[in-house]
Amino acid sequence: MVKPLLITGASSGIGYELARVGAAHNHDLILVARRADRLQALQQELTNRWGVQVWIYVADLTDAQARQQLFDWSQDQAIRLYGLVNNAGFGHQDPLAEANWERQNAMLQLNIVALTHLTRLYLPGLIAQGQGRILNVASTAAFLPGPYMAVYFASKAYVRSFTTAIASELQGTGVTATTLCPGPTRSEFQEQAGVSNSKLFQGELPSAAEVAAYGYTAMEQGQAIAVHGFMNQVLTQLARLLPYEGLAEQIKTLQKDG
């Protein structure tokens, strides 16, 4: 096995492209998502094009038992991970008072709990072998309050804080933790989150492939926080300086349909 990467949410968007980048860099892969047909098609593409070994694992990671079963399966297969890529996640636009709780709870379970649980499960093995990478996919939303998407924005703030903290804990172990923070990106996210008409998603957007290539490089370099795109880097720096309440009002305006 060649430096295996486990990538969650690999059936579309940034996760799909991270799998392609990983294969191009000669990583064997464990691809995890709910949609078996997409995983199977991707497995065939990566195996045929790059000759790497690709396992697919179909699971709903909002389920704690499913996460434990994934870990146990990988241990039974004697797969010693080089990297864990927690990419699975989703958002949804709705004022909290009107939001469907089951969907909001699933968002919390996937964006926060699953990411934390999988990191906890795999981290001791990475430390024990003295090398490894963790890449947790957040968003520029991690730096901002997000009216109409309050739970999503807050969940990404958790990912940023959590990953930065464990990056510090891991100093000297040979294992690094990176938070990838893309801005609005061309992917299925907009339609699934109901934000296709939001002003935040207008104009020319970077592709998921561009974001994935940037994120892979940042992971390999061991960067703690990697914000994709110059304007997004400027935005996140400004967000540290501006009053938080004022930022909330600006984001609320941008979140409204264009």
N, C-alpha and C positions, 0 to 999 in steps of 0.2 A: 504494500500500500504506500502511496506517495502523498505524504502530508495531507491527510483527509480533512475536508471542511464539511461541517454540518450546516446547512442553510435552511432556515424556516421561511415559509411563505414563498417558496421557490417556483410556484406555478405561473407567476405573472410579475410584471413591473420590475422594480429594482432587484427583487430576489431572483427572478428569472435571469436577469442580466448578470448578477453576481455569480450565478452558477456558470454562465458562459465564460466570464472572466477567470473564474477559478480553474475551469477546465483548460483554458488557453494557457494558464500558468502551470499546467501539469499536476493539478490537485485531483486526487480521487474525491468523490463527493457523496454525501448523504443528503438527499433532497426531500424536504418534508412539506406537505401541504394537504389540503382536503380533496383536491381534484385529481383523481388518479389518472384520468386520460391525459391531462396536460403534463403531469410528471412523467408518464410513460413516453410521450412524444419527445420531451426534453431529454430524457435518459438516452433514447435512441440517437438523437442529434449529437449529444456530447460524446457518446461512445464511438459513433462512426467518424466524427470529425477529428477528435483529439485522442482517442484510444485510451481514455482514462476509465477507471472503474466507477460506476455510478449505482448506488443503491437508492431506491425510492421507498418512502415510508409515508403512508396515508394516515393522517391523524387530525383530529380537532384539538388543537392545543389549548383551548379554553378549559379542557377537562384535565384535572390534575392526574387522574389515573392514566390517561393517554400519555402525558409527559413522562411519567415514571416508566411506563411500558416502553416508550421510545428509548429511554436511557438503558433500561435492562436489555432490550434487544441489541443495542449497539455494543454493550458489554459482552453479551453472548457471542456476537460476531467477532469479538476481539479486535474491534476497530479502535485504535488509539488516535483520538482526534488531534489535529494540529490547530484547528480553529473552529470556533462556534460563532455563527452569524445569526443573531436574533433579528430577523427582518420582518417576521409575520406581525401584522397589525392592521387596523383600519380606523377610519373616522366616520363621523356622520354629523350633518348640520341640522340642528334643531335647537330652539330655545329650551333650556333645561326643563322648564315647567311643562312643556309639551312633548318632551322626548319619551320614546318608548324605553322603559326601564330595562327590559330584557336585553335590548341592543346596547344600551349604555353599560350594563353589567358585563356583557360579553366583551366589550371594548376594554374595560378595565382588566378583565381576566387575561385577555390576549396581550394587550400593549404593556401591561405592568407585571401581572402575576406570573404569566407563562415565561416571560423574559427573565424574571428574577429566579424562578424555579429552575429553569434549564441552566442558567449560569451557575447556580448553587450545585446542581448535580454534576456538571462537567468540570468545574473549576479545580477541585482537588486533584483530579487526574492530570490536568495540564500542569499544575504546580509540581506534582510528583515527578513528571518527566523533564522538568526544567526548561520547557519551552512551550509556547503556544500563543494564540491570538484570540481575542474576543472582539467582535464587531457588533455593536448594538445600534440599530437604525432608529434614530429619533427624527428630528425635523427642525427647521428654523422656528417652528411653533414652540419649541422648548424654551425659547427666550422671551415669549410673549404671552399675555393673557388673550384668550380667544372667545369673545362673546359669540354665541350661536354654535360654537364648537368647544364649549368650556371643558368637557371631559377629555376630549382628544388632546387639546393643547396642554392641559394639566398632566396627562399621561406621558407626553413627550418631555415635559419638564422633569418628571420623575426619572425617565430614562437617562437624561443628561446628568442629573445629580448623582444617581446611582452609579453610573459608569465612571464618572470622574472620581468618585470616592474609591471604587475598587481599583481603578488605575493607580491611585496612590498606594493602596494596600499592597499591590503587586510589584512595587518597585524592588528590583534585585532578585526576582524569582525567575526571570526569563519569560514571563507571561505578561502580555500587555492587554489593555482594554481601551477600545476606541469608540467614541460616539460619533456616528455619521449623521450630519444635520443638513439634508437637502432642503431647498425651498420647493415651491410648486414645480412639479415635474410632469412631463407627458407620460401618463400611465392610466390604468383602469381606476385609480384612486378617485379621480374627480367624479366619475359617474356613480361609483359605489357610495361615495360620501354625500352625493347630492349637491356638489359645489361647482358643477360645470359652468354655471353662469356667474359665479362669484368673480368680482373684480380682481381677486388675487390670482385667478387662473386665466387671465386674459393675456394676449400678446404671445411672443415667442418664448416657449419654455424649453429648458434642456431636456434631453431624452433620458430615459431610465438607464440606457447604456453608458452615457456620459457620467452619470452619478455613480453607477456601479464601478466604473474604472477608477474614478477618483477615490471612492470608498475603499477599494481593494488596496490601492497604493498607500493610503493613510493607515490602514490596518497593518500592512507589512512594515511601515515605518514606525509603528507604535505611537502615533499621535493620540493624545487624549481626546481632543475635540477636533473634528474635521467638518467645517462648514463649506458646502459646495457653492462656488460662484462668488465672484468679487462683490457684486451688489448685495448678496446675502451676507457676506462677511461684514460689509459696512453696516447693514441693517442690524445685525446682532450686536455690533459694538455700540451703535446708537441706542439700542434698547437698554443697555446697561446704564445710560446716562439720563434718559428721559423719564419723567414721572410715570409710574406704572398705570395710574388711573387714566392719564391722557392717552397712553398707548392702547388701553382697552377701548376707548372711544374711537380711535383711528381704525383699529382692527374691526370694530363693529360696523363701521361704514364700509370698509372694504369687503366684508363678508356678505353684505347684502347683494342681491342679484344685480348684475350690471344692466 
